[in-house]
Amino acid sequence: PPSTMVSNWPNEDVQAAIQSAINKGKTDWEFRQLALSNPAAALEQISGNPLPEGLKVKFFDGSDAHRTIVL
C-alpha cells in the first residue's frame, strides 16, 4: 500500500500543494509552464518547501486527447 507520508510531508500536505498547483496552473500561464517543465520547482513555489526526496510528480497538459490512467 502507498505510504501516507513521504519524508516529512504528510499526504494531506502533498495533496493540498498539488491541488493548489492545479488551480494556479488554470489561470497563470507562466506557472503552468513551470509546472509542466519542472514540477518540483512549481510545488516548491506553492508550498515554500522543497519536494520530499523520493516523491516524483509530473503534470500533464490536458488540452489534447491523451489520457493518463494510474492503476
N, C-alpha and C positions, 0 to 999 in steps of 0.2 A: 504493500500500500504506500501511497505517496506520503512523504513527510509533511507534518503540519508546520515545520519551521526549517528554514534554510539559513544556516549561520545564526545571526542574531535578529533576523527579520521574521516575526510571526506571519503565518499565512494571511491573516487578515490585513496586515500592513502591505504585503506584497500585492494582494488583490486590490486594495484601495489605490495603490500607486499605479497599477496597470489601468484601472478604470479611469483615474484622473488623466492618464496619458491618452487614453482613447478619446475622452471628452475634449481634451485640449487639441488633439490632432484633428478633430472635426472642424475647428474654427481657426486654427493657427497654422497657416501653410508652412512657415519656417520650422515650427516644432514638428509638424507631420513629417517633413523631410528628414529631420534629425532622428525621429523615432524609426523611420524606415531604414536609414543608413547606419545608425548607431543606437540601438535600443537601450544599452546600458547607460549611455550618456543622457538619453531622454529621461529614463527613470530616475537617474541621479538628480537631474534638474527638477523633476517633480517632487521628489521625496527629500532632497537635501542629503541623501546618504548614497554611498557607492553600492552598486548591485552586489549582493552577497556572493561570495565565491561558490561556484557550483550551480548557480541559478542562470539558466540560459533563457532569454526571451527574444522572440522575433515578432515584429509587427508586419502585417501584410496590407497592401493597398487593396481594399475590397471593391475597387471600381471595375474590375474585369469579371469575367465569368468563372474564374477558377475558385474553387472552394477548398479549404484545408479542413480536414476532419481528423480530430485527435481521438484515438481509441484508448 
